[in-house]
């Protein structure tokens, strides 16, 4: 048996096409396009690449893309003043502050300063509370994309046993809440969970988001399970080159799983597609 590959690129392209159609309809109805503004503080190369790809995706969907690039020594007060300005700007529907932030800035304070109705990253405490209580709010993009991929593969997941490995506020905790809201039975595990292998072996759904290369061996996977690998880890090869691997030993897991995401090309493309969907949803809610 070899697992069916879950094509995140194709699913993301379909979602982006849906969003573009929704943006055209919104623009026709309201006389303006939805607007997403991204704020980048400092010159982290990976963050700069992410910001550029978000801007490009935004424009391709017909949205207005705004961007602020601030120096690495920006004071927290100056960043908070910019966020207050964007909160008040009627043309801005979504605000995204690219993480990580430089050391002098408290990221929790920055997230809390964003208007929850414009928090397209879904990280504001109000949106976190709405998610945990099973109510409508803006949901973090990566777990939202993971759930779409799981449902596309498995259909209804009510009653399924799910294990989420990793407890970050970006992926692990919101993923566990989304799966719970979808009536799965969820175990939230992490690198210090005792007998992690036994938890994984029972799971119909495994979401690995812990950031440790190949942490989940293939033999842990229950035959026929759906494996969603959120990890993106760069590992060195003997020839001096490097390659990207996930948190799951892909080749070994593929021989047991029913469905599995590749790395890259699995979860990654869904994140930006769900960011666009969140921006459109935020525009509708504000309009």
Helices and strands as residue ranges (DSSP letters): E 4-6, H 8-30, E 35-41, H 45-60, E 64-70, H 76-88, E 94-97, H 107-113, G 116-118, H 125-132, H 141-154, E 161-165, H 172-181, E 185-189, H 196-201, E 205-208, G 218-220, E 226-229, E 233-236, E 242-245, H 250-254, E 259-261, H 268-286
